[in-house]
Amino acid sequence: MNQKNDPEPTAEAVPIQGFEEAVTDDEASKDWQPVSDRVIRVGIAGYGVCNFGAAFRFQDHPNVTVAAVAELDPDKRAELARACRCATAYASCEELIEDDSLEAVFVATDAPSHARLAIAALKAGKHVASAVPAVWGSLEDADALFAAAKTADRSYMMFETSYFHEDLYNMRELYRSGALGKVLYAEGEYWHYFPTPLAAHEGWRTGAPPQWYPTHSNAYYVGVTGGSFTEVSCMGVPSSIDHLKAANNRYGNPFGTEIALFRTSDGGMARMGVSWDTPGVGGETGRIRTEKGTFYGTFQHDGQDSVPTFKRPPLPPGVDAGGHGGSHGYLMCEFVEAILLDRTPLIDVAQSLNMTVSGIVAHESALKDGELLKIPQYSL
Ligand SMILES: NC(=O)c1ccc[n+]([C@@H]2O[C@H](COP(=O)([O-])OP(=O)(O)OC[C@H]3O[C@@H](n4cnc5c(N)ncnc54)[C@H](O)[C@@H]3O)[C@@H](O)[C@H]2O)c1
């Protein structure tokens, strides 16, 4: 019933989960019209275990030139430059940000560096796209990122892949059309079994608190309604897996599974789970129950069970939808179009932080045995 979307890669990495290509849709670029003939010079940083820098197809968009790339690792730097057909390669994102010829930067580095690099790029006058999550476990970084994005008068967008899963896309369109009414209950989950930590820059994934990586699941409410979570009670289960024991990781995190119950900004509720230590079916999935119907892969309402027919927007010729439920190309195109049309991108800094910060507070609640905690709110 429920779409099983591809989670991130496992240690085995054969094939790399999450990065399987979506089924090719020959019609995907039908009716695509350019909104401008301007070409944006984009810089891309980060080509780690997920090869994320090239995965969103900036290099294939007719309104984009990937004018520079950056990687700390020289071999990966060369690979990223090759993948993006780019002649200019910097040794770090910090150096790339200094390049005045660039208009936008995609930060695809390790999660702990996102906030710092995004803030630096915004301060240097660049539009910023960031891989998830927006910040890594720090409420102070969240406030600093919000302030930088507001002051900079530049676009900031977090590339949360669930937003362009086919089911979530349909939920959002139905919600916007008024067909759903109020969302009474949403649930989402990111299940990804990590018996051993996945390779990552300076080991940032080792023992990571599950709810510090909350955006894939939280998108199944925030990405539908544009709302936020106002308070949370979260429970964690102490893990029997070595890297998920508090003494064995830099986060002092004892949990491999954290389940959060949120109050939503429109008075409903949401149950959002993230788990690293439960083998079995994985995925980035969700569903909603509203006052007018229920969306469980299909939309059930008024005695009917229908498959909504909203189609994701056309992609430019040559741009593939890519991995994670065929979401990559759509996220990149949304970011580029927002710059070209000088409008706010779909996943603006407020939504990005409302999705991310709620998870940070959820983890804090789990450490306090489920204490109900208020969540800071961001709105533009
Ligand atoms: N579905 C999704 O949205 C999804 C899936 C996978 C990964 N991600 C995100 O993508 C990002 C990358 O993931 P990964 O697994 O490749 O991470 P990783 O830790 O393997 O790689 C990070 C890379 O960034 C490089 N780097 C770090 N600091 C840098 C700097 N200052 N300048 C230039 N390069 C720098 C490192 O050398 C490393 O190669 C992560 O933030 C992750 O959370 C999101």
The ligand as an ORCA input file, in Angstrom:
! r2SCAN-3c Opt
* xyz 0 1
  N      18.019     11.361      1.207
  C      18.847     12.345      1.486
  O      18.432     13.488      1.496
  C      20.300     12.074      1.784
  C      20.886     10.853      1.446
  C      22.247     10.692      1.654
  C      23.009     11.705      2.207
  N      22.405     12.868      2.543
  C      23.178     13.965      3.102
  O      24.182     14.319      2.171
  C      25.361     14.755      2.810
  C      26.554     13.984      2.288
  O      26.425     12.646      2.679
  P      27.645     11.654      2.559
  O      27.168     10.344      3.040
  O      28.242     11.735      1.205
  O      28.644     12.278      3.638
  P      30.172     11.943      3.876
  O      30.454     12.244      5.293
  O      30.536     10.605      3.333
  O      30.920     12.952      2.900
  C      31.063     14.296      3.172
  C      32.117     14.804      2.208
  O      32.217     16.210      2.388
  C      33.584     16.556      2.274
  N      33.805     17.796      3.021
  C      33.676     18.012      4.360
  N      33.945     19.292      4.677
  C      34.264     19.901      3.505
  C      34.653     21.218      3.192
  N      34.761     22.165      4.138
  N      34.915     21.505      1.901
  C      34.818     20.557      0.932
  N      34.448     19.282      1.180
  C      34.173     18.964      2.462
  C      34.344     15.402      2.882
  O      35.672     15.337      2.389
  C      33.495     14.211      2.453
  O      33.982     13.625      1.264
  C      25.124     14.530      4.289
  O      24.829     15.734      4.889
  C      23.918     13.628      4.371
  O      23.150     13.904      5.507
  C      21.068     13.081      2.349
*
